[in-house]
């Protein structure tokens, strides 16, 4: 797989028709903004419970998976990007299950670390070991990632965990690059948000949701590039076959 070509195609997909992406992204971004501010209100007023947080987490993951389905369908099946149509579909539930399974595999060392940290003698060597394990489990999880575009584009596809690709390391490099690229605008936007909200504290309750909308648009563009990388990588493996 050509890393440079895949990266170029993915960013081109997300940014070549920017106004179209902004329009298509408005429903998921708006839902994310409302959900985030509602959860923030519930937590700040000590109304939220652990169950409430779990429900909101599932909702956010469901939104993410629906974006993934739309990207895969547009790139691999030439279908029109329709978030609301996929958000409520059975396919999205199936995709969500696959997405969560792969995420759990990738994050398993981190989860184990936080579960056992009170019973472990934490030092630099222990932390380094868990980071190394996390890299290996993430690469392994990425070897299973093509399950997702198959769920999105094959109506009768049955979830299988024995479908392993041979480009997990390359996908890890690609996703690391994407993460680094989007960190800069995210931090700059956060700095701008904090500065303006401090300067206009009296209108912060009105301004904050607007800033959150912009922040989630950055996250949305990140998702587009991430799922596009998976789509184009999968497409290349199909061409090779």
Buried (B, 14 or more C-beta within 10 A) or exposed (E): BEBEEBBEBBBEBBEEEEEEBEEBBBBBBEBBBEBBBEBBEBEEEEEBEEEBEEBBEEBBBBBBBBBBBBBBBBBBEEBEBBBEBBBEBEBBEBBBBBBEBBBEBBBBBBEBBEEEEEEEEEEEEEEEEBEEBBBEBBBBBBBBBBBBBBBBBEEEBEEEEEEEBEBBEBBBBBBEBBEEBBEEEBEEBEEEBEEBBEEEEEEEEEBBEEBBBBBBBBBBBBBBBBBBBBBBBBBBBEEEE
